[in-house]
Amino acid sequence: MAPHTVLVVDDDKLTRFSLSKILGHAGYRIRQAASATEGMAAIEKERPGIVLLDILLPDRDGFAVLRAI
């Protein structure tokens, strides 16, 4: 069975790295995005099982991204 994909959307590089490392070691496939725009593009390309979404993103409010998803 293929592992679930987790998309980590956060403009803070250390947060993305830390979450990705922890979840990757737990067996999840990880995708990262540094902005709402990158996150939405990643979702259009491959729909993840889980999205970890920062609320304060530089280009769009995280709640707006959540509504769009």
PyMOL Python script that loads the backbone (N, CA, C, O; Angstrom):
from pymol import cmd

cmd.read_pdbstr("""\
ATOM      1  N   MET A   1       0.840  -1.182   0.000  1.00  0.00           N
ATOM      2  CA  MET A   1       0.000   0.000   0.000  1.00  0.00           C
ATOM      3  C   MET A   1       0.883   1.244   0.000  1.00  0.00           C
ATOM      4  O   MET A   1       1.820   1.343   0.793  1.00  0.00           O
ATOM      5  N   ALA A   2       0.589   2.185  -0.882  1.00  0.00           N
ATOM      6  CA  ALA A   2       1.382   3.405  -0.996  1.00  0.00           C
ATOM      7  C   ALA A   2       1.137   4.306   0.211  1.00  0.00           C
ATOM      8  O   ALA A   2       0.017   4.376   0.716  1.00  0.00           O
ATOM      9  N   PRO A   3       2.172   4.991   0.672  1.00  0.00           N
ATOM     10  CA  PRO A   3       1.990   5.896   1.813  1.00  0.00           C
ATOM     11  C   PRO A   3       1.149   7.105   1.420  1.00  0.00           C
ATOM     12  O   PRO A   3       1.139   7.529   0.264  1.00  0.00           O
ATOM     13  N   HIS A   4       0.454   7.641   2.397  1.00  0.00           N
ATOM     14  CA  HIS A   4      -0.326   8.859   2.172  1.00  0.00           C
ATOM     15  C   HIS A   4       0.611  10.033   1.935  1.00  0.00           C
ATOM     16  O   HIS A   4       1.714  10.084   2.480  1.00  0.00           O
ATOM     17  N   THR A   5       0.161  10.969   1.121  1.00  0.00           N
ATOM     18  CA  THR A   5       0.941  12.172   0.847  1.00  0.00           C
ATOM     19  C   THR A   5       0.482  13.297   1.761  1.00  0.00           C
ATOM     20  O   THR A   5      -0.715  13.540   1.916  1.00  0.00           O
ATOM     21  N   VAL A   6       1.437  13.972   2.355  1.00  0.00           N
ATOM     22  CA  VAL A   6       1.177  15.135   3.197  1.00  0.00           C
ATOM     23  C   VAL A   6       1.785  16.349   2.508  1.00  0.00           C
ATOM     24  O   VAL A   6       2.958  16.340   2.134  1.00  0.00           O
ATOM     25  N   LEU A   7       0.982  17.388   2.345  1.00  0.00           N
ATOM     26  CA  LEU A   7       1.478  18.654   1.807  1.00  0.00           C
ATOM     27  C   LEU A   7       1.654  19.625   2.966  1.00  0.00           C
ATOM     28  O   LEU A   7       0.699  19.932   3.679  1.00  0.00           O
ATOM     29  N   VAL A   8       2.867  20.103   3.147  1.00  0.00           N
ATOM     30  CA  VAL A   8       3.179  21.075   4.196  1.00  0.00           C
ATOM     31  C   VAL A   8       3.302  22.441   3.531  1.00  0.00           C
ATOM     32  O   VAL A   8       4.205  22.668   2.725  1.00  0.00           O
ATOM     33  N   VAL A   9       2.385  23.354   3.874  1.00  0.00           N
ATOM     34  CA  VAL A   9       2.378  24.705   3.306  1.00  0.00           C
ATOM     35  C   VAL A   9       2.713  25.686   4.418  1.00  0.00           C
ATOM     36  O   VAL A   9       1.897  25.936   5.305  1.00  0.00           O
ATOM     37  N   ASP A  10       3.907  26.234   4.365  1.00  0.00           N
ATOM     38  CA  ASP A  10       4.358  27.192   5.383  1.00  0.00           C
ATOM     39  C   ASP A  10       5.487  28.025   4.790  1.00  0.00           C
ATOM     40  O   ASP A  10       6.364  27.497   4.106  1.00  0.00           O
ATOM     41  N   ASP A  11       5.463  29.321   5.054  1.00  0.00           N
ATOM     42  CA  ASP A  11       6.513  30.181   4.521  1.00  0.00           C
ATOM     43  C   ASP A  11       7.799  30.108   5.343  1.00  0.00           C
ATOM     44  O   ASP A  11       8.840  30.600   4.908  1.00  0.00           O
ATOM     45  N   ASP A  12       7.734  29.502   6.519  1.00  0.00           N
ATOM     46  CA  ASP A  12       8.925  29.356   7.350  1.00  0.00           C
ATOM     47  C   ASP A  12       9.670  28.071   6.965  1.00  0.00           C
ATOM     48  O   ASP A  12       9.152  26.967   7.127  1.00  0.00           O
ATOM     49  N   LYS A  13      10.866  28.236   6.464  1.00  0.00           N
ATOM     50  CA  LYS A  13      11.654  27.109   5.950  1.00  0.00           C
ATOM     51  C   LYS A  13      11.943  26.072   7.036  1.00  0.00           C
ATOM     52  O   LYS A  13      11.877  24.872   6.769  1.00  0.00           O
ATOM     53  N   LEU A  14      12.257  26.508   8.242  1.00  0.00           N
ATOM     54  CA  LEU A  14      12.576  25.584   9.328  1.00  0.00           C
ATOM     55  C   LEU A  14      11.343  24.763   9.728  1.00  0.00           C
ATOM     56  O   LEU A  14      11.455  23.571  10.013  1.00  0.00           O
ATOM     57  N   THR A  15      10.189  25.393   9.749  1.00  0.00           N
ATOM     58  CA  THR A  15       8.952  24.672  10.067  1.00  0.00           C
ATOM     59  C   THR A  15       8.677  23.605   9.017  1.00  0.00           C
ATOM     60  O   THR A  15       8.370  22.462   9.359  1.00  0.00           O
ATOM     61  N   ARG A  16       8.786  23.973   7.729  1.00  0.00           N
ATOM     62  CA  ARG A  16       8.587  22.997   6.658  1.00  0.00           C
ATOM     63  C   ARG A  16       9.569  21.839   6.782  1.00  0.00           C
ATOM     64  O   ARG A  16       9.189  20.674   6.663  1.00  0.00           O
ATOM     65  N   PHE A  17      10.823  22.168   7.021  1.00  0.00           N
ATOM     66  CA  PHE A  17      11.853  21.143   7.142  1.00  0.00           C
ATOM     67  C   PHE A  17      11.564  20.201   8.308  1.00  0.00           C
ATOM     68  O   PHE A  17      11.624  18.981   8.153  1.00  0.00           O
ATOM     69  N   SER A  18      11.252  20.764   9.473  1.00  0.00           N
ATOM     70  CA  SER A  18      11.023  19.961  10.672  1.00  0.00           C
ATOM     71  C   SER A  18       9.819  19.034  10.512  1.00  0.00           C
ATOM     72  O   SER A  18       9.903  17.840  10.799  1.00  0.00           O
ATOM     73  N   LEU A  19       8.706  19.592  10.052  1.00  0.00           N
ATOM     74  CA  LEU A  19       7.511  18.771   9.859  1.00  0.00           C
ATOM     75  C   LEU A  19       7.750  17.693   8.807  1.00  0.00           C
ATOM     76  O   LEU A  19       7.320  16.552   8.975  1.00  0.00           O
ATOM     77  N   SER A  20       8.425  18.048   7.740  1.00  0.00           N
ATOM     78  CA  SER A  20       8.697  17.100   6.671  1.00  0.00           C
ATOM     79  C   SER A  20       9.586  15.961   7.154  1.00  0.00           C
ATOM     80  O   SER A  20       9.354  14.801   6.814  1.00  0.00           O
ATOM     81  N   LYS A  21      10.590  16.288   7.938  1.00  0.00           N
ATOM     82  CA  LYS A  21      11.503  15.267   8.452  1.00  0.00           C
ATOM     83  C   LYS A  21      10.765  14.305   9.384  1.00  0.00           C
ATOM     84  O   LYS A  21      10.904  13.089   9.254  1.00  0.00           O
ATOM     85  N   ILE A  22       9.990  14.837  10.312  1.00  0.00           N
ATOM     86  CA  ILE A  22       9.257  14.000  11.271  1.00  0.00           C
ATOM     87  C   ILE A  22       8.254  13.100  10.544  1.00  0.00           C
ATOM     88  O   ILE A  22       8.200  11.895  10.790  1.00  0.00           O
ATOM     89  N   LEU A  23       7.466  13.693   9.653  1.00  0.00           N
ATOM     90  CA  LEU A  23       6.434  12.926   8.952  1.00  0.00           C
ATOM     91  C   LEU A  23       7.047  11.943   7.950  1.00  0.00           C
ATOM     92  O   LEU A  23       6.520  10.850   7.742  1.00  0.00           O
ATOM     93  N   GLY A  24       8.153  12.337   7.339  1.00  0.00           N
ATOM     94  CA  GLY A  24       8.846  11.434   6.425  1.00  0.00           C
ATOM     95  C   GLY A  24       9.356  10.190   7.152  1.00  0.00           C
ATOM     96  O   GLY A  24       9.254   9.076   6.638  1.00  0.00           O
ATOM     97  N   HIS A  25       9.902  10.388   8.340  1.00  0.00           N
ATOM     98  CA  HIS A  25      10.371   9.248   9.131  1.00  0.00           C
ATOM     99  C   HIS A  25       9.209   8.360   9.578  1.00  0.00           C
ATOM    100  O   HIS A  25       9.393   7.170   9.832  1.00  0.00           O
ATOM    101  N   ALA A  26       8.020   8.941   9.672  1.00  0.00           N
ATOM    102  CA  ALA A  26       6.832   8.171  10.058  1.00  0.00           C
ATOM    103  C   ALA A  26       6.250   7.407   8.869  1.00  0.00           C
ATOM    104  O   ALA A  26       5.291   6.652   9.026  1.00  0.00           O
ATOM    105  N   GLY A  27       6.825   7.602   7.684  1.00  0.00           N
ATOM    106  CA  GLY A  27       6.402   6.829   6.530  1.00  0.00           C
ATOM    107  C   GLY A  27       5.522   7.557   5.523  1.00  0.00           C
ATOM    108  O   GLY A  27       5.071   6.953   4.550  1.00  0.00           O
ATOM    109  N   TYR A  28       5.271   8.842   5.739  1.00  0.00           N
ATOM    110  CA  TYR A  28       4.450   9.614   4.802  1.00  0.00           C
ATOM    111  C   TYR A  28       5.304  10.129   3.646  1.00  0.00           C
ATOM    112  O   TYR A  28       6.498  10.386   3.803  1.00  0.00           O
ATOM    113  N   ARG A  29       4.671  10.274   2.487  1.00  0.00           N
ATOM    114  CA  ARG A  29       5.300  10.984   1.361  1.00  0.00           C
ATOM    115  C   ARG A  29       5.062  12.459   1.605  1.00  0.00           C
ATOM    116  O   ARG A  29       3.950  12.860   1.947  1.00  0.00           O
ATOM    117  N   ILE A  30       6.075  13.257   1.436  1.00  0.00           N
ATOM    118  CA  ILE A  30       5.982  14.682   1.775  1.00  0.00           C
ATOM    119  C   ILE A  30       6.134  15.542   0.536  1.00  0.00           C
ATOM    120  O   ILE A  30       6.997  15.296  -0.306  1.00  0.00           O
ATOM    121  N   ARG A  31       5.286  16.555   0.433  1.00  0.00           N
ATOM    122  CA  ARG A  31       5.410  17.626  -0.549  1.00  0.00           C
ATOM    123  C   ARG A  31       5.441  18.922   0.255  1.00  0.00           C
ATOM    124  O   ARG A  31       4.801  19.026   1.301  1.00  0.00           O
ATOM    125  N   GLN A  32       6.183  19.904  -0.236  1.00  0.00           N
ATOM    126  CA  GLN A  32       6.315  21.174   0.472  1.00  0.00           C
ATOM    127  C   GLN A  32       5.944  22.335  -0.429  1.00  0.00           C
ATOM    128  O   GLN A  32       6.120  22.283  -1.647  1.00  0.00           O
ATOM    129  N   ALA A  33       5.424  23.391   0.197  1.00  0.00           N
ATOM    130  CA  ALA A  33       5.132  24.631  -0.515  1.00  0.00           C
ATOM    131  C   ALA A  33       5.415  25.789   0.437  1.00  0.00           C
ATOM    132  O   ALA A  33       5.095  25.720   1.624  1.00  0.00           O
ATOM    133  N   ALA A  34       6.016  26.852  -0.094  1.00  0.00           N
ATOM    134  CA  ALA A  34       6.392  28.000   0.721  1.00  0.00           C
ATOM    135  C   ALA A  34       5.375  29.135   0.654  1.00  0.00           C
ATOM    136  O   ALA A  34       5.540  30.155   1.324  1.00  0.00           O
ATOM    137  N   SER A  35       4.328  28.967  -0.148  1.00  0.00           N
ATOM    138  CA  SER A  35       3.321  30.020  -0.283  1.00  0.00           C
ATOM    139  C   SER A  35       1.980  29.393  -0.641  1.00  0.00           C
ATOM    140  O   SER A  35       1.903  28.213  -0.982  1.00  0.00           O
ATOM    141  N   ALA A  36       0.936  30.193  -0.559  1.00  0.00           N
ATOM    142  CA  ALA A  36      -0.392  29.724  -0.951  1.00  0.00           C
ATOM    143  C   ALA A  36      -0.415  29.356  -2.431  1.00  0.00           C
ATOM    144  O   ALA A  36      -1.018  28.355  -2.817  1.00  0.00           O
ATOM    145  N   THR A  37       0.234  30.155  -3.246  1.00  0.00           N
ATOM    146  CA  THR A  37       0.281  29.898  -4.685  1.00  0.00           C
ATOM    147  C   THR A  37       0.944  28.561  -4.980  1.00  0.00           C
ATOM    148  O   THR A  37       0.429  27.774  -5.775  1.00  0.00           O
ATOM    149  N   GLU A  38       2.078  28.299  -4.348  1.00  0.00           N
ATOM    150  CA  GLU A  38       2.773  27.020  -4.527  1.00  0.00           C
ATOM    151  C   GLU A  38       1.920  25.866  -4.007  1.00  0.00           C
ATOM    152  O   GLU A  38       1.866  24.800  -4.619  1.00  0.00           O
ATOM    153  N   GLY A  39       1.260  26.085  -2.884  1.00  0.00           N
ATOM    154  CA  GLY A  39       0.416  25.044  -2.306  1.00  0.00           C
ATOM    155  C   GLY A  39      -0.746  24.679  -3.211  1.00  0.00           C
ATOM    156  O   GLY A  39      -1.035  23.498  -3.405  1.00  0.00           O
ATOM    157  N   MET A  40      -1.415  25.681  -3.766  1.00  0.00           N
ATOM    158  CA  MET A  40      -2.538  25.422  -4.664  1.00  0.00           C
ATOM    159  C   MET A  40      -2.066  24.710  -5.930  1.00  0.00           C
ATOM    160  O   MET A  40      -2.755  23.826  -6.439  1.00  0.00           O
ATOM    161  N   ALA A  41      -0.898  25.091  -6.436  1.00  0.00           N
ATOM    162  CA  ALA A  41      -0.344  24.420  -7.623  1.00  0.00           C
ATOM    163  C   ALA A  41      -0.021  22.958  -7.309  1.00  0.00           C
ATOM    164  O   ALA A  41      -0.252  22.073  -8.133  1.00  0.00           O
ATOM    165  N   ALA A  42       0.513  22.713  -6.116  1.00  0.00           N
ATOM    166  CA  ALA A  42       0.840  21.342  -5.719  1.00  0.00           C
ATOM    167  C   ALA A  42      -0.423  20.499  -5.595  1.00  0.00           C
ATOM    168  O   ALA A  42      -0.422  19.323  -5.957  1.00  0.00           O
ATOM    169  N   ILE A  43      -1.499  21.091  -5.086  1.00  0.00           N
ATOM    170  CA  ILE A  43      -2.768  20.375  -4.933  1.00  0.00           C
ATOM    171  C   ILE A  43      -3.362  20.048  -6.299  1.00  0.00           C
ATOM    172  O   ILE A  43      -3.915  18.966  -6.495  1.00  0.00           O
ATOM    173  N   GLU A  44      -3.249  20.980  -7.243  1.00  0.00           N
ATOM    174  CA  GLU A  44      -3.765  20.721  -8.589  1.00  0.00           C
ATOM    175  C   GLU A  44      -2.977  19.608  -9.279  1.00  0.00           C
ATOM    176  O   GLU A  44      -3.537  18.829 -10.050  1.00  0.00           O
ATOM    177  N   LYS A  45      -1.685  19.541  -9.000  1.00  0.00           N
ATOM    178  CA  LYS A  45      -0.823  18.540  -9.627  1.00  0.00           C
ATOM    179  C   LYS A  45      -1.066  17.151  -9.035  1.00  0.00           C
ATOM    180  O   LYS A  45      -1.170  16.170  -9.771  1.00  0.00           O
ATOM    181  N   GLU A  46      -1.154  17.069  -7.723  1.00  0.00           N
ATOM    182  CA  GLU A  46      -1.364  15.790  -7.035  1.00  0.00           C
ATOM    183  C   GLU A  46      -2.116  16.060  -5.738  1.00  0.00           C
ATOM    184  O   GLU A  46      -1.606  16.740  -4.848  1.00  0.00           O
ATOM    185  N   ARG A  47      -3.323  15.530  -5.634  1.00  0.00           N
ATOM    186  CA  ARG A  47      -4.157  15.769  -4.458  1.00  0.00           C
ATOM    187  C   ARG A  47      -3.605  14.995  -3.259  1.00  0.00           C
ATOM    188  O   ARG A  47      -3.581  13.765  -3.275  1.00  0.00           O
ATOM    189  N   PRO A  48      -3.157  15.717  -2.210  1.00  0.00           N
ATOM    190  CA  PRO A  48      -2.604  15.044  -1.041  1.00  0.00           C
ATOM    191  C   PRO A  48      -3.716  14.483  -0.147  1.00  0.00           C
ATOM    192  O   PRO A  48      -4.875  14.885  -0.248  1.00  0.00           O
ATOM    193  N   GLY A  49      -3.338  13.551   0.724  1.00  0.00           N
ATOM    194  CA  GLY A  49      -4.278  13.019   1.691  1.00  0.00           C
ATOM    195  C   GLY A  49      -4.491  13.977   2.846  1.00  0.00           C
ATOM    196  O   GLY A  49      -5.574  14.037   3.429  1.00  0.00           O
ATOM    197  N   ILE A  50      -3.440  14.732   3.174  1.00  0.00           N
ATOM    198  CA  ILE A  50      -3.463  15.662   4.301  1.00  0.00           C
ATOM    199  C   ILE A  50      -2.743  16.941   3.887  1.00  0.00           C
ATOM    200  O   ILE A  50      -1.733  16.893   3.186  1.00  0.00           O
ATOM    201  N   VAL A  51      -3.269  18.089   4.326  1.00  0.00           N
ATOM    202  CA  VAL A  51      -2.605  19.369   4.117  1.00  0.00           C
ATOM    203  C   VAL A  51      -2.371  20.013   5.475  1.00  0.00           C
ATOM    204  O   VAL A  51      -3.318  20.243   6.227  1.00  0.00           O
ATOM    205  N   LEU A  52      -1.120  20.302   5.790  1.00  0.00           N
ATOM    206  CA  LEU A  52      -0.781  21.084   6.981  1.00  0.00           C
ATOM    207  C   LEU A  52      -0.549  22.502   6.484  1.00  0.00           C
ATOM    208  O   LEU A  52       0.401  22.766   5.748  1.00  0.00           O
ATOM    209  N   LEU A  53      -1.426  23.411   6.895  1.00  0.00           N
ATOM    210  CA  LEU A  53      -1.506  24.733   6.288  1.00  0.00           C
ATOM    211  C   LEU A  53      -1.288  25.836   7.305  1.00  0.00           C
ATOM    212  O   LEU A  53      -2.009  25.924   8.298  1.00  0.00           O
ATOM    213  N   ASP A  54      -0.300  26.674   7.060  1.00  0.00           N
ATOM    214  CA  ASP A  54      -0.059  27.854   7.882  1.00  0.00           C
ATOM    215  C   ASP A  54      -1.176  28.862   7.628  1.00  0.00           C
ATOM    216  O   ASP A  54      -1.664  28.974   6.503  1.00  0.00           O
ATOM    217  N   ILE A  55      -1.577  29.583   8.645  1.00  0.00           N
ATOM    218  CA  ILE A  55      -2.641  30.577   8.502  1.00  0.00           C
ATOM    219  C   ILE A  55      -2.095  31.894   7.939  1.00  0.00           C
ATOM    220  O   ILE A  55      -2.763  32.557   7.146  1.00  0.00           O
ATOM    221  N   LEU A  56      -0.894  32.263   8.348  1.00  0.00           N
ATOM    222  CA  LEU A  56      -0.305  33.529   7.908  1.00  0.00           C
ATOM    223  C   LEU A  56       0.720  33.279   6.809  1.00  0.00           C
ATOM    224  O   LEU A  56       1.895  33.036   7.083  1.00  0.00           O
ATOM    225  N   LEU A  57       0.267  33.340   5.584  1.00  0.00           N
ATOM    226  CA  LEU A  57       1.138  33.152   4.425  1.00  0.00           C
ATOM    227  C   LEU A  57       1.370  34.494   3.750  1.00  0.00           C
ATOM    228  O   LEU A  57       0.528  35.385   3.857  1.00  0.00           O
ATOM    229  N   PRO A  58       2.489  34.660   3.059  1.00  0.00           N
ATOM    230  CA  PRO A  58       2.813  35.968   2.495  1.00  0.00           C
ATOM    231  C   PRO A  58       1.890  36.426   1.369  1.00  0.00           C
ATOM    232  O   PRO A  58       1.698  37.628   1.182  1.00  0.00           O
ATOM    233  N   ASP A  59       1.322  35.494   0.621  1.00  0.00           N
ATOM    234  CA  ASP A  59       0.546  35.887  -0.550  1.00  0.00           C
ATOM    235  C   ASP A  59      -0.954  35.678  -0.423  1.00  0.00           C
ATOM    236  O   ASP A  59      -1.713  36.128  -1.281  1.00  0.00           O
ATOM    237  N   ARG A  60      -1.396  35.001   0.636  1.00  0.00           N
ATOM    238  CA  ARG A  60      -2.817  34.744   0.795  1.00  0.00           C
ATOM    239  C   ARG A  60      -3.080  34.208   2.199  1.00  0.00           C
ATOM    240  O   ARG A  60      -2.251  33.493   2.760  1.00  0.00           O
ATOM    241  N   ASP A  61      -4.216  34.550   2.754  1.00  0.00           N
ATOM    242  CA  ASP A  61      -4.612  34.059   4.074  1.00  0.00           C
ATOM    243  C   ASP A  61      -4.840  32.545   4.019  1.00  0.00           C
ATOM    244  O   ASP A  61      -5.448  32.048   3.072  1.00  0.00           O
ATOM    245  N   GLY A  62      -4.364  31.820   5.013  1.00  0.00           N
ATOM    246  CA  GLY A  62      -4.524  30.380   5.025  1.00  0.00           C
ATOM    247  C   GLY A  62      -5.980  29.933   5.033  1.00  0.00           C
ATOM    248  O   GLY A  62      -6.301  28.880   4.482  1.00  0.00           O
ATOM    249  N   PHE A  63      -6.870  30.719   5.650  1.00  0.00           N
ATOM    250  CA  PHE A  63      -8.292  30.375   5.650  1.00  0.00           C
ATOM    251  C   PHE A  63      -8.879  30.456   4.236  1.00  0.00           C
ATOM    252  O   PHE A  63      -9.754  29.666   3.881  1.00  0.00           O
ATOM    253  N   ALA A  64      -8.406  31.397   3.440  1.00  0.00           N
ATOM    254  CA  ALA A  64      -8.856  31.501   2.051  1.00  0.00           C
ATOM    255  C   ALA A  64      -8.391  30.284   1.251  1.00  0.00           C
ATOM    256  O   ALA A  64      -9.121  29.773   0.401  1.00  0.00           O
ATOM    257  N   VAL A  65      -7.173  29.826   1.532  1.00  0.00           N
ATOM    258  CA  VAL A  65      -6.659  28.638   0.866  1.00  0.00           C
ATOM    259  C   VAL A  65      -7.496  27.425   1.275  1.00  0.00           C
ATOM    260  O   VAL A  65      -7.841  26.592   0.437  1.00  0.00           O
ATOM    261  N   LEU A  66      -7.816  27.333   2.544  1.00  0.00           N
ATOM    262  CA  LEU A  66      -8.628  26.222   3.039  1.00  0.00           C
ATOM    263  C   LEU A  66      -9.998  26.192   2.349  1.00  0.00           C
ATOM    264  O   LEU A  66     -10.473  25.126   1.956  1.00  0.00           O
ATOM    265  N   ARG A  67     -10.623  27.349   2.205  1.00  0.00           N
ATOM    266  CA  ARG A  67     -11.914  27.405   1.509  1.00  0.00           C
ATOM    267  C   ARG A  67     -11.769  26.975   0.051  1.00  0.00           C
ATOM    268  O   ARG A  67     -12.648  26.303  -0.489  1.00  0.00           O
ATOM    269  N   ALA A  68     -10.676  27.356  -0.580  1.00  0.00           N
ATOM    270  CA  ALA A  68     -10.443  26.993  -1.979  1.00  0.00           C
ATOM    271  C   ALA A  68     -10.208  25.491  -2.153  1.00  0.00           C
ATOM    272  O   ALA A  68     -10.608  24.896  -3.153  1.00  0.00           O
ATOM    273  N   ILE A  69      -9.563  24.908  -1.175  1.00  0.00           N
ATOM    274  CA  ILE A  69      -9.300  23.462  -1.229  1.00  0.00           C
ATOM    275  C   ILE A  69     -10.617  22.715  -1.134  1.00  0.00           C
ATOM    276  O   ILE A  69     -10.633  21.484  -1.159  1.00  0.00           O
TER     277      ILE A  69
END
""", "prot")
cmd.dss("prot")
cmd.show_as("cartoon", "prot")
cmd.util.cbc("prot")
cmd.orient("prot")
